[in-house]
Structure formats: C-alpha cells, structure tokens
Amino acid sequence: MEQNTQNYQGDNNQNIPPFGSQQPQMPLYNYHQENEKVMGIGDWILTFVVMMIPLVNIIMVFVWAFGAGNKNRSNWAKAVLIMWVVIVALYIGIIIIAAMAVGGMEELVNELEYM
C-alpha cells in the first residue's frame, strides 16, 4: 500500500492555494461626500431646538426627510415621519373604539331608562 505524501496542490499540476488561504479582496473605495458626514453634537442640538418650534417642526421634518441634506438627519426625519403615521393610526383606532363604546353605553342607558 503506497501512501500519498504529496502536498495537495490539486490535480493535473493545477496551482490551487491550500485550504485557509485568503482570497484576493476587492479594493475598498474611500469616497467622502458632504452628505455622508457624521452629524456632531451641535448639529443634533440645533435639530432638536428646531423641533421645539410649533409648525416649523412639521415643515422641517419633511424638508430634512426628502431634501438633499445630511443622510443622518434624512434617515432620522424619515423615522420620525413613520412614527408619526403609526401614532396617528393608533389615535384614530382609539377614537373609533371609544366612539363605539360610548354609542353602546348610550343604548344601554336608554334601555335602562325605559325599565
């Protein structure tokens, strides 16, 4: 019985790297645009101060969400808009349930008055 003591280089003299070797990696492109800068603390404080001003805050959230500004602020504004939609939907649901409950209570009171 003959042992195969040959290093595994592949069949037919193909040059296959040994197991665990690194593959060539794609070059990383380092591009930097003004819109992709990380917002600093001062930028966030200014954002929150603007959000405290009534009516201006609603307009600015739309401007920040769909404008050509900073990507961090844009994503934050889009998240705020999504949360506003969810909250309004919950409020509408609560109002509908409360109206149905009040309507049901009114019928119950009317039935009890006639007894």
N, CA, C and O atoms as a Tinker XYZ file with bonds, in Angstrom:
   460  protein
     1  N      0.845000   -1.181000    0.000000    73     2
     2  CA     0.000000    0.000000    0.000000    64     1     3
     3  C      0.885000    1.236000    0.000000    63     2     4     5
     4  O      1.739000    1.404000    0.871000    81     3
     5  N      0.682000    2.058000   -0.940000    73     3     6
     6  CA     1.531000    3.227000   -1.099000    64     5     7
     7  C      0.829000    4.457000   -0.515000    63     6     8     9
     8  O     -0.328000    4.736000   -0.830000    81     7
     9  N      1.546000    5.179000    0.334000    73     7    10
    10  CA     0.960000    6.380000    0.926000    64     9    11
    11  C      1.204000    7.561000    0.017000    63    10    12    13
    12  O      2.241000    7.680000   -0.636000    81    11
    13  N      0.203000    8.437000   -0.002000    73    11    14
    14  CA     0.326000    9.647000   -0.801000    64    13    15
    15  C      0.834000   10.750000    0.114000    63    14    16    17
    16  O      0.063000   11.339000    0.871000    81    15
    17  N      2.131000   11.030000    0.046000    73    15    18
    18  CA     2.738000   12.035000    0.911000    64    17    19
    19  C      2.867000   13.377000    0.217000    63    18    20    21
    20  O      3.497000   14.296000    0.738000    81    19
    21  N      2.279000   13.486000   -0.941000    73    19    22
    22  CA     2.373000   14.699000   -1.730000    64    21    23
    23  C      1.467000   15.782000   -1.136000    63    22    24    25
    24  O      0.339000   15.485000   -0.743000    81    23
    25  N      1.942000   17.041000   -1.064000    73    23    26
    26  CA     1.096000   18.163000   -0.647000    64    25    27
    27  C     -0.033000   18.321000   -1.644000    63    26    28    29
    28  O      0.141000   18.116000   -2.846000    81    27
    29  N     -1.190000   18.689000   -1.126000    73    27    30
    30  CA    -2.324000   18.868000   -2.025000    64    29    31
    31  C     -2.157000   20.164000   -2.796000    63    30    32    33
    32  O     -2.283000   21.259000   -2.248000    81    31
    33  N     -1.877000   20.017000   -4.045000    73    31    34
    34  CA    -1.772000   21.178000   -4.917000    64    33    35
    35  C     -2.805000   21.085000   -6.024000    63    34    36    37
    36  O     -2.788000   21.892000   -6.953000    81    35
    37  N     -3.677000   20.144000   -5.942000    73    35    38
    38  CA    -4.690000   19.970000   -6.971000    64    37    39
    39  C     -4.273000   18.899000   -7.952000    63    38    40    41
    40  O     -3.131000   18.439000   -7.944000    81    39
    41  N     -5.183000   18.519000   -8.772000    73    39    42
    42  CA    -4.911000   17.502000   -9.780000    64    41    43
    43  C     -4.338000   18.150000  -11.028000    63    42    44    45
    44  O     -4.561000   19.330000  -11.300000    81    43
    45  N     -3.600000   17.358000  -11.774000    73    43    46
    46  CA    -3.050000   17.768000  -13.067000    64    45    47
    47  C     -2.189000   19.018000  -12.956000    63    46    48    49
    48  O     -2.222000   19.878000  -13.836000    81    47
    49  N     -1.427000   19.121000  -11.891000    73    47    50
    50  CA    -0.493000   20.228000  -11.694000    64    49    51
    51  C     -1.170000   21.604000  -11.674000    63    50    52    53
    52  O     -0.545000   22.603000  -12.030000    81    51
    53  N     -2.425000   21.663000  -11.268000    73    51    54
    54  CA    -3.082000   22.966000  -11.120000    64    53    55
    55  C     -2.591000   23.600000   -9.836000    63    54    56    57
    56  O     -2.349000   22.899000   -8.854000    81    55
    57  N     -2.445000   24.880000   -9.826000    73    55    58
    58  CA    -1.918000   25.586000   -8.673000    64    57    59
    59  C     -3.074000   26.113000   -7.823000    63    58    60    61
    60  O     -3.465000   27.271000   -7.971000    81    59
    61  N     -3.618000   25.295000   -6.952000    73    59    62
    62  CA    -4.726000   25.678000   -6.077000    64    61    63
    63  C     -4.140000   26.022000   -4.718000    63    62    64    65
    64  O     -3.375000   25.231000   -4.167000    81    63
    65  N     -4.476000   27.175000   -4.165000    73    63    66
    66  CA    -3.910000   27.525000   -2.859000    64    65    67
    67  C     -4.404000   26.576000   -1.775000    63    66    68    69
    68  O     -5.511000   26.049000   -1.882000    81    67
    69  N     -3.614000   26.349000   -0.741000    73    67    70
    70  CA    -4.025000   25.452000    0.344000    64    69    71
    71  C     -5.235000   26.006000    1.078000    63    70    72    73
    72  O     -5.517000   27.203000    1.038000    81    71
    73  N     -5.941000   25.104000    1.750000    73    71    74
    74  CA    -7.147000   25.469000    2.497000    64    73    75
    75  C     -6.821000   26.534000    3.543000    63    74    76    77
    76  O     -5.805000   26.437000    4.232000    81    75
    77  N     -7.673000   27.544000    3.662000    73    75    78
    78  CA    -7.487000   28.583000    4.662000    64    77    79
    79  C     -6.743000   29.795000    4.153000    63    78    80    81
    80  O     -6.591000   30.778000    4.879000    81    79
    81  N     -6.277000   29.745000    2.918000    73    79    82
    82  CA    -5.578000   30.930000    2.416000    64    81    83
    83  C     -6.601000   32.000000    2.050000    63    82    84    85
    84  O     -7.766000   31.706000    1.783000    81    83
    85  N     -6.151000   33.210000    2.045000    73    83    86
    86  CA    -7.061000   34.317000    1.791000    64    85    87
    87  C     -7.261000   34.500000    0.296000    63    86    88    89
    88  O     -6.343000   34.356000   -0.511000    81    87
    89  N     -8.497000   34.823000   -0.033000    73    87    90
    90  CA    -8.827000   35.145000   -1.410000    64    89    91
    91  C     -8.465000   36.605000   -1.665000    63    90    92    93
    92  O     -8.451000   37.403000   -0.727000    81    91
    93  N     -8.179000   36.963000   -2.884000    73    91    94
    94  CA    -7.941000   38.388000   -3.160000    64    93    95
    95  C     -9.215000   39.185000   -2.893000    63    94    96    97
    96  O    -10.311000   38.782000   -3.283000    81    95
    97  N     -9.055000   40.291000   -2.241000    73    95    98
    98  CA   -10.208000   41.095000   -1.872000    64    97    99
    99  C    -10.395000   42.230000   -2.857000    63    98   100   101
   100  O     -9.453000   42.707000   -3.489000    81    99
   101  N    -11.668000   42.651000   -2.966000    73    99   102
   102  CA   -11.978000   43.786000   -3.812000    64   101   103
   103  C    -11.414000   45.043000   -3.146000    63   102   104   105
   104  O    -11.443000   45.158000   -1.921000    81   103
   105  N    -10.914000   45.964000   -3.925000    73   103   106
   106  CA   -10.396000   47.194000   -3.312000    64   105   107
   107  C    -11.522000   48.007000   -2.686000    63   106   108   109
   108  O    -12.624000   48.092000   -3.226000    81   107
   109  N    -11.229000   48.584000   -1.571000    73   107   110
   110  CA   -12.208000   49.426000   -0.891000    64   109   111
   111  C    -12.070000   50.846000   -1.414000    63   110   112   113
   112  O    -10.988000   51.431000   -1.395000    81   111
   113  N    -13.174000   51.378000   -1.874000    73   111   114
   114  CA   -13.169000   52.739000   -2.389000    64   113   115
   115  C    -13.555000   53.681000   -1.272000    63   114   116   117
   116  O    -14.637000   53.565000   -0.696000    81   115
   117  N    -12.698000   54.584000   -0.974000    73   115   118
   118  CA   -12.943000   55.543000    0.098000    64   117   119
   119  C    -13.420000   56.843000   -0.530000    63   118   120   121
   120  O    -12.626000   57.708000   -0.901000    81   119
   121  N    -14.723000   56.954000   -0.638000    73   119   122
   122  CA   -15.268000   58.197000   -1.166000    64   121   123
   123  C    -15.939000   58.934000   -0.026000    63   122   124   125
   124  O    -16.547000   58.328000    0.856000    81   123
   125  N    -15.823000   60.203000   -0.058000    73   123   126
   126  CA   -16.347000   61.013000    1.041000    64   125   127
   127  C    -17.131000   62.164000    0.450000    63   126   128   129
   128  O    -16.600000   62.968000   -0.317000    81   127
   129  N    -18.370000   62.235000    0.805000    73   127   130
   130  CA   -19.208000   63.323000    0.324000    64   129   131
   131  C    -19.697000   64.118000    1.519000    63   130   132   133
   132  O    -19.738000   63.619000    2.644000    81   131
   133  N    -20.060000   65.338000    1.263000    73   131   134
   134  CA   -20.552000   66.213000    2.330000    64   133   135
   135  C    -21.809000   65.638000    2.979000    63   134   136   137
   136  O    -22.010000   65.792000    4.183000    81   135
   137  N    -22.653000   64.980000    2.191000    73   135   138
   138  CA   -23.907000   64.439000    2.720000    64   137   139
   139  C    -23.683000   63.259000    3.654000    63   138   140   141
   140  O    -24.602000   62.887000    4.384000    81   139
   141  N    -22.528000   62.672000    3.659000    73   139   142
   142  CA   -22.300000   61.485000    4.459000    64   141   143
   143  C    -21.469000   61.753000    5.705000    63   142   144   145
   144  O    -21.050000   60.811000    6.377000    81   143
   145  N    -21.226000   63.012000    6.024000    73   143   146
   146  CA   -20.512000   63.318000    7.258000    64   145   147
   147  C    -21.394000   62.989000    8.451000    63   146   148   149
   148  O    -22.615000   63.131000    8.393000    81   147
   149  N    -20.777000   62.557000    9.514000    73   147   150
   150  CA   -21.497000   62.283000   10.746000    64   149   151
   151  C    -21.868000   63.613000   11.392000    63   150   152   153
   152  O    -21.049000   64.527000   11.480000    81   151
   153  N    -23.113000   63.703000   11.841000    73   151   154
   154  CA   -23.559000   64.939000   12.477000    64   153   155
   155  C    -22.953000   65.046000   13.870000    63   154   156   157
   156  O    -22.897000   64.064000   14.611000    81   155
   157  N    -22.509000   66.226000   14.214000    73   155   158
   158  CA   -21.934000   66.463000   15.529000    64   157   159
   159  C    -23.009000   66.778000   16.561000    63   158   160   161
   160  O    -24.196000   66.853000   16.245000    81   159
   161  N    -22.569000   66.958000   17.789000    73   159   162
   162  CA   -23.494000   67.262000   18.886000    64   161   163
   163  C    -24.214000   68.578000   18.637000    63   162   164   165
   164  O    -25.416000   68.687000   18.879000    81   163
   165  N    -23.489000   69.571000   18.157000    73   163   166
   166  CA   -24.110000   70.867000   17.873000    64   165   167
   167  C    -25.193000   70.773000   16.814000    63   166   168   169
   168  O    -26.225000   71.435000   16.919000    81   167
   169  N    -24.965000   69.952000   15.790000    73   167   170
   170  CA   -25.971000   69.756000   14.747000    64   169   171
   171  C    -27.239000   69.123000   15.318000    63   170   172   173
   172  O    -28.352000   69.514000   14.969000    81   171
   173  N    -27.051000   68.136000   16.205000    73   171   174
   174  CA   -28.219000   67.484000   16.801000    64   173   175
   175  C    -28.957000   68.423000   17.745000    63   174   176   177
   176  O    -30.187000   68.407000   17.790000    81   175
   177  N    -28.229000   69.240000   18.499000    73   175   178
   178  CA   -28.884000   70.199000   19.392000    64   177   179
   179  C    -29.704000   71.186000   18.569000    63   178   180   181
   180  O    -30.843000   71.490000   18.923000    81   179
   181  N    -29.135000   71.688000   17.477000    73   179   182
   182  CA   -29.870000   72.589000   16.595000    64   181   183
   183  C    -31.111000   71.901000   16.024000    63   182   184   185
   184  O    -32.171000   72.518000   15.919000    81   183
   185  N    -30.982000   70.636000   15.659000    73   183   186
   186  CA   -32.125000   69.877000   15.142000    64   185   187
   187  C    -33.239000   69.804000   16.182000    63   186   188   189
   188  O    -34.407000   70.018000   15.855000    81   187
   189  N    -32.890000   69.507000   17.423000    73   187   190
   190  CA   -33.905000   69.379000   18.468000    64   189   191
   191  C    -34.505000   70.728000   18.847000    63   190   192   193
   192  O    -35.681000   70.799000   19.204000    81   191
   193  N    -33.720000   71.797000   18.777000    73   191   194
   194  CA   -34.260000   73.135000   19.042000    64   193   195
   195  C    -35.287000   73.498000   17.968000    63   194   196   197
   196  O    -36.349000   74.038000   18.277000    81   195
   197  N    -34.965000   73.200000   16.702000    73   195   198
   198  CA   -35.923000   73.469000   15.623000    64   197   199
   199  C    -37.181000   72.630000   15.817000    63   198   200   201
   200  O    -38.281000   73.091000   15.513000    81   199
   201  N    -37.036000   71.411000   16.316000    73   199   202
   202  CA   -38.207000   70.550000   16.536000    64   201   203
   203  C    -39.107000   71.053000   17.656000    63   202   204   205
   204  O    -40.245000   70.597000   17.766000    81   203
   205  N    -38.640000   71.975000   18.490000    73   203   206
   206  CA   -39.462000   72.537000   19.564000    64   205   207
   207  C    -40.355000   73.681000   19.085000    63   206   208   209
   208  O    -41.253000   74.105000   19.812000    81   207
   209  N    -40.124000   74.180000   17.886000    73   207   210
   210  CA   -40.892000   75.316000   17.377000    64   209   211
   211  C    -42.141000   74.776000   16.677000    63   210   212   213
   212  O    -42.021000   74.022000   15.711000    81   211
   213  N    -43.332000   75.146000   17.144000    73   211   214
   214  CA   -44.564000   74.632000   16.535000    64   213   215
   215  C    -44.674000   75.019000   15.060000    63   214   216   217
   216  O    -44.240000   76.100000   14.661000    81   215
   217  N    -45.245000   74.149000   14.275000    73   215   218
   218  CA   -45.459000   74.259000   12.831000    64   217   219
   219  C    -44.152000   74.237000   12.038000    63   218   220   221
   220  O    -44.088000   73.607000   10.983000    81   219
   221  N    -43.127000   74.902000   12.519000    73   219   222
   222  CA   -41.835000   74.854000   11.835000    64   221   223
   223  C    -41.293000   73.437000   11.888000    63   222   224   225
   224  O    -40.674000   72.970000   10.932000    81   223
   225  N    -41.525000   72.747000   13.005000    73   223   226
   226  CA   -41.012000   71.385000   13.144000    64   225   227
   227  C    -41.620000   70.441000   12.103000    63   226   228   229
   228  O    -40.920000   69.584000   11.564000    81   227
   229  N    -42.901000   70.589000   11.819000    73   227   230
   230  CA   -43.550000   69.720000   10.842000    64   229   231
   231  C    -42.961000   69.965000    9.449000    63   230   232   233
   232  O    -42.654000   69.025000    8.716000    81   231
   233  N    -42.812000   71.233000    9.106000    73   231   234
   234  CA   -42.260000   71.580000    7.795000    64   233   235
   235  C    -40.821000   71.090000    7.675000    63   234   236   237
   236  O    -40.438000   70.522000    6.652000    81   235
   237  N    -40.031000   71.309000    8.715000    73   235   238
   238  CA   -38.616000   70.937000    8.652000    64   237   239
   239  C    -38.409000   69.421000    8.599000    63   238   240   241
   240  O    -37.451000   68.958000    7.979000    81   239
   241  N    -39.277000   68.649000    9.229000    73   239   242
   242  CA   -39.134000   67.194000    9.152000    64   241   243
   243  C    -39.304000   66.741000    7.704000    63   242   244   245
   244  O    -38.569000   65.871000    7.236000    81   243
   245  N    -40.273000   67.326000    6.992000    73   243   246
   246  CA   -40.449000   66.978000    5.583000    64   245   247
   247  C    -39.258000   67.444000    4.745000    63   246   248   249
   248  O    -38.810000   66.727000    3.850000    81   247
   249  N    -38.744000   68.641000    5.033000    73   247   250
   250  CA   -37.578000   69.153000    4.293000    64   249   251
   251  C    -36.376000   68.255000    4.536000    63   250   252   253
   252  O    -35.671000   67.894000    3.594000    81   251
   253  N    -36.135000   67.890000    5.791000    73   251   254
   254  CA   -34.990000   67.048000    6.110000    64   253   255
   255  C    -35.153000   65.642000    5.551000    63   254   256   257
   256  O    -34.171000   65.036000    5.121000    81   255
   257  N    -36.378000   65.108000    5.549000    73   255   258
   258  CA   -36.606000   63.737000    5.083000    64   257   259
   259  C    -36.432000   63.610000    3.576000    63   258   260   261
   260  O    -35.868000   62.626000    3.097000    81   259
   261  N    -36.911000   64.595000    2.827000    73   259   262
   262  CA   -36.924000   64.453000    1.376000    64   261   263
   263  C    -36.007000   65.436000    0.663000    63   262   264   265
   264  O    -35.973000   65.452000   -0.568000    81   263
   265  N    -35.266000   66.252000    1.399000    73   263   266
   266  CA   -34.333000   67.192000    0.798000    64   265   267
   267  C    -32.990000   66.545000    0.531000    63   266   268   269
   268  O    -32.817000   65.341000    0.721000    81   267
   269  N    -32.049000   67.348000    0.092000    73   267   270
   270  CA   -30.722000   66.850000   -0.258000    64   269   271
   271  C    -29.715000   67.151000    0.846000    63   270   272   273
   272  O    -28.567000   67.488000    0.558000    81   271
   273  N    -30.123000   67.037000    2.088000    73   271   274
   274  CA   -29.230000   67.351000    3.195000    64   273   275
   275  C    -28.432000   66.150000    3.657000    63   274   276   277
   276  O    -28.202000   65.206000    2.901000    81   275
   277  N    -28.019000   66.200000    4.899000    73   275   278
   278  CA   -27.222000   65.160000    5.526000    64   277   279
   279  C    -28.004000   63.847000    5.592000    63   278   280   281
   280  O    -29.186000   63.846000    5.934000    81   279
   281  N    -27.344000   62.727000    5.265000    73   279   282
   282  CA   -28.011000   61.423000    5.264000    64   281   283
   283  C    -28.447000   60.997000    6.664000    63   282   284   285
   284  O    -29.479000   60.343000    6.817000    81   283
   285  N    -27.670000   61.361000    7.686000    73   283   286
   286  CA   -28.050000   61.005000    9.054000    64   285   287
   287  C    -29.356000   61.681000    9.435000    63   286   288   289
   288  O    -30.272000   61.039000    9.950000    81   287
   289  N    -29.434000   62.977000    9.180000    73   287   290
   290  CA   -30.641000   63.731000    9.518000    64   289   291
   291  C    -31.813000   63.280000    8.647000    63   290   292   293
   292  O    -32.950000   63.231000    9.115000    81   291
   293  N    -31.543000   62.954000    7.391000    73   291   294
   294  CA   -32.591000   62.491000    6.488000    64   293   295
   295  C    -33.206000   61.180000    6.990000    63   294   296   297
   296  O    -34.428000   61.036000    7.023000    81   295
   297  N    -32.366000   60.242000    7.374000    73   295   298
   298  CA   -32.872000   58.966000    7.899000    64   297   299
   299  C    -33.625000   59.167000    9.204000    63   298   300   301
   300  O    -34.648000   58.521000    9.430000    81   299
   301  N    -33.136000   60.052000   10.066000    73   299   302
   302  CA   -33.817000   60.342000   11.319000    64   301   303
   303  C    -35.192000   60.947000   11.040000    63   302   304   305
   304  O    -36.177000   60.574000   11.678000    81   303
   305  N    -35.261000   61.879000   10.086000    73   303   306
   306  CA   -36.528000   62.531000    9.767000    64   305   307
   307  C    -37.517000   61.533000    9.171000    63   306   308   309
   308  O    -38.712000   61.598000    9.459000    81   307
   309  N    -37.033000   60.619000    8.350000    73   307   310
   310  CA   -37.923000   59.582000    7.800000    64   309   311
   311  C    -38.462000   58.683000    8.907000    63   310   312   313
   312  O    -39.628000   58.290000    8.882000    81   311
   313  N    -37.615000   58.360000    9.872000    73   311   314
   314  CA   -38.069000   57.558000   11.011000    64   313   315
   315  C    -39.111000   58.314000   11.822000    63   314   316   317
   316  O    -40.083000   57.723000   12.293000    81   315
   317  N    -38.913000   59.624000   11.988000    73   315   318
   318  CA   -39.892000   60.450000   12.714000    64   317   319
   319  C    -41.229000   60.436000   11.978000    63   318   320   321
   320  O    -42.278000   60.303000   12.609000    81   319
   321  N    -41.206000   60.570000   10.663000    73   319   322
   322  CA   -42.448000   60.552000    9.887000    64   321   323
   323  C    -43.166000   59.209000   10.010000    63   322   324   325
   324  O    -44.391000   59.169000   10.131000    81   323
   325  N    -42.415000   58.120000    9.981000    73   323   326
   326  CA   -43.025000   56.794000   10.151000    64   325   327
   327  C    -43.667000   56.679000   11.527000    63   326   328   329
   328  O    -44.774000   56.156000   11.659000    81   327
   329  N    -42.973000   57.169000   12.552000    73   327   330
   330  CA   -43.541000   57.119000   13.909000    64   329   331
   331  C    -44.800000   57.973000   14.004000    63   330   332   333
   332  O    -45.764000   57.580000   14.662000    81   331
   333  N    -44.803000   59.136000   13.354000    73   331   334
   334  CA   -45.999000   59.984000   13.368000    64   333   335
   335  C    -47.180000   59.266000   12.727000    63   334   336   337
   336  O    -48.297000   59.340000   13.240000    81   335
   337  N    -46.952000   58.574000   11.614000    73   335   338
   338  CA   -48.031000   57.841000   10.947000    64   337   339
   339  C    -48.563000   56.746000   11.861000    63   338   340   341
   340  O    -49.776000   56.563000   11.971000    81   339
   341  N    -47.670000   56.019000   12.515000    73   339   342
   342  CA   -48.096000   54.952000   13.432000    64   341   343
   343  C    -48.908000   55.532000   14.588000    63   342   344   345
   344  O    -49.942000   54.973000   14.954000    81   343
   345  N    -48.455000   56.640000   15.164000    73   343   346
   346  CA   -49.148000   57.247000   16.299000    64   345   347
   347  C    -50.521000   57.761000   15.877000    63   346   348   349
   348  O    -51.499000   57.570000   16.600000    81   347
   349  N    -50.607000   58.410000   14.715000    73   347   350
   350  CA   -51.904000   58.907000   14.232000    64   349   351
   351  C    -52.855000   57.733000   13.993000    63   350   352   353
   352  O    -54.035000   57.819000   14.332000    81   351
   353  N    -52.359000   56.644000   13.419000    73   351   354
   354  CA   -53.200000   55.463000   13.191000    64   353   355
   355  C    -53.699000   54.886000   14.518000    63   354   356   357
   356  O    -54.858000   54.486000   14.629000    81   355
   357  N    -52.822000   54.846000   15.519000    73   355   358
   358  CA   -53.253000   54.360000   16.840000    64   357   359
   359  C    -54.305000   55.276000   17.453000    63   358   360   361
   360  O    -55.287000   54.797000   18.021000    81   359
   361  N    -54.110000   56.586000   17.343000    73   359   362
   362  CA   -55.098000   57.537000   17.868000    64   361   363
   363  C    -56.443000   57.374000   17.173000    63   362   364   365
   364  O    -57.485000   57.385000   17.828000    81   363
   365  N    -56.428000   57.225000   15.865000    73   363   366
   366  CA   -57.684000   57.042000   15.131000    64   365   367
   367  C    -58.366000   55.757000   15.584000    63   366   368   369
   368  O    -59.582000   55.736000   15.774000    81   367
   369  N    -57.602000   54.694000   15.760000    73   367   370
   370  CA   -58.169000   53.437000   16.256000    64   369   371
   371  C    -58.767000   53.585000   17.639000    63   370   372   373
   372  O    -59.850000   53.061000   17.902000    81   371
   373  N    -58.085000   54.288000   18.529000    73   371   374
   374  CA   -58.600000   54.501000   19.885000    64   373   375
   375  C    -59.870000   55.342000   19.849000    63   374   376   377
   376  O    -60.815000   55.062000   20.586000    81   375
   377  N    -59.905000   56.374000   18.995000    73   375   378
   378  CA   -61.099000   57.217000   18.890000    64   377   379
   379  C    -62.278000   56.406000   18.359000    63   378   380   381
   380  O    -63.400000   56.560000   18.843000    81   379
   381  N    -62.040000   55.552000   17.377000    73   379   382
   382  CA   -63.128000   54.722000   16.843000    64   381   383
   383  C    -63.644000   53.762000   17.904000    63   382   384   385
   384  O    -64.855000   53.604000   18.063000    81   383
   385  N    -62.740000   53.124000   18.628000    73   383   386
   386  CA   -63.161000   52.196000   19.691000    64   385   387
   387  C    -63.911000   52.947000   20.789000    63   386   388   389
   388  O    -64.924000   52.454000   21.285000    81   387
   389  N    -63.436000   54.127000   21.176000    73   387   390
   390  CA   -64.114000   54.916000   22.205000    64   389   391
   391  C    -65.492000   55.354000   21.722000    63   390   392   393
   392  O    -66.453000   55.325000   22.491000    81   391
   393  N    -65.599000   55.755000   20.467000    73   391   394
   394  CA   -66.907000   56.173000   19.931000    64   393   395
   395  C    -67.881000   55.005000   19.913000    63   394   396   397
   396  O    -69.064000   55.170000   20.211000    81   395
   397  N    -67.384000   53.832000   19.565000    73   395   398
   398  CA   -68.256000   52.660000   19.575000    64   397   399
   399  C    -68.681000   52.321000   21.006000    63   398   400   401
   400  O    -69.826000   51.933000   21.239000    81   399
   401  N    -67.771000   52.465000   21.950000    73   399   402
   402  CA   -68.102000   52.176000   23.346000    64   401   403
   403  C    -69.118000   53.177000   23.878000    63   402   404   405
   404  O    -70.054000   52.791000   24.578000    81   403
   405  N    -68.948000   54.458000   23.556000    73   403   406
   406  CA   -69.893000   55.480000   24.007000    64   405   407
   407  C    -71.258000   55.246000   23.376000    63   406   408   409
   408  O    -72.285000   55.389000   24.039000    81   407
   409  N    -71.272000   54.886000   22.096000    73   407   410
   410  CA   -72.540000   54.594000   21.422000    64   409   411
   411  C    -73.232000   53.405000   22.063000    63   410   412   413
   412  O    -74.451000   53.421000   22.236000    81   411
   413  N    -72.487000   52.385000   22.414000    73   411   414
   414  CA   -73.058000   51.220000   23.084000    64   413   415
   415  C    -73.561000   51.565000   24.475000    63   414   416   417
   416  O    -74.588000   51.043000   24.908000    81   415
   417  N    -72.861000   52.429000   25.175000    73   415   418
   418  CA   -73.286000   52.840000   26.516000    64   417   419
   419  C    -74.569000   53.665000   26.438000    63   418   420   421
   420  O    -75.433000   53.563000   27.309000    81   419
   421  N    -74.688000   54.481000   25.390000    73   419   422
   422  CA   -75.885000   55.304000   25.227000    64   421   423
   423  C    -77.117000   54.420000   25.030000    63   422   424   425
   424  O    -78.176000   54.696000   25.594000    81   423
   425  N    -76.985000   53.369000   24.240000    73   423   426
   426  CA   -78.097000   52.435000   24.047000    64   425   427
   427  C    -78.436000   51.738000   25.347000    63   426   428   429
   428  O    -79.614000   51.535000   25.643000    81   427
   429  N    -77.440000   51.367000   26.131000    73   427   430
   430  CA   -77.676000   50.697000   27.409000    64   429   431
   431  C    -78.402000   51.624000   28.375000    63   430   432   433
   432  O    -79.315000   51.186000   29.076000    81   431
   433  N    -78.016000   52.898000   28.425000    73   431   434
   434  CA   -78.671000   53.865000   29.300000    64   433   435
   435  C    -80.116000   54.070000   28.866000    63   434   436   437
   436  O    -81.012000   54.155000   29.706000    81   435
   437  N    -80.346000   54.149000   27.552000    73   435   438
   438  CA   -81.723000   54.311000   27.060000    64   437   439
   439  C    -82.590000   53.114000   27.408000    63   438   440   441
   440  O    -83.762000   53.286000   27.740000    81   439
   441  N    -82.050000   51.918000   27.342000    73   439   442
   442  CA   -82.808000   50.715000   27.701000    64   441   443
   443  C    -83.101000   50.705000   29.191000    63   442   444   445
   444  O    -84.193000   50.304000   29.594000    81   443
   445  N    -82.156000   51.137000   30.025000    73   443   446
   446  CA   -82.378000   51.140000   31.464000    64   445   447
   447  C    -83.397000   52.200000   31.879000    63   446   448   449
   448  O    -84.090000   52.016000   32.880000    81   447
   449  N    -83.507000   53.304000   31.136000    73   447   450
   450  CA   -84.488000   54.353000   31.459000    64   449   451
   451  C    -85.896000   53.859000   31.239000    63   450   452   453
   452  O    -86.802000   54.278000   31.959000    81   451
   453  N    -86.116000   52.992000   30.281000    73   451   454
   454  CA   -87.472000   52.523000   29.978000    64   453   455
   455  C    -87.892000   51.376000   30.878000    63   454   456   457
   456  O    -89.043000   50.948000   30.794000    81   455
   457  N    -87.046000   50.867000   31.713000    73   455   458
   458  CA   -87.425000   49.764000   32.620000    64   457   459
   459  C    -88.119000   50.235000   33.839000    63   458   460
   460  O    -88.495000   49.425000   34.687000    81   459
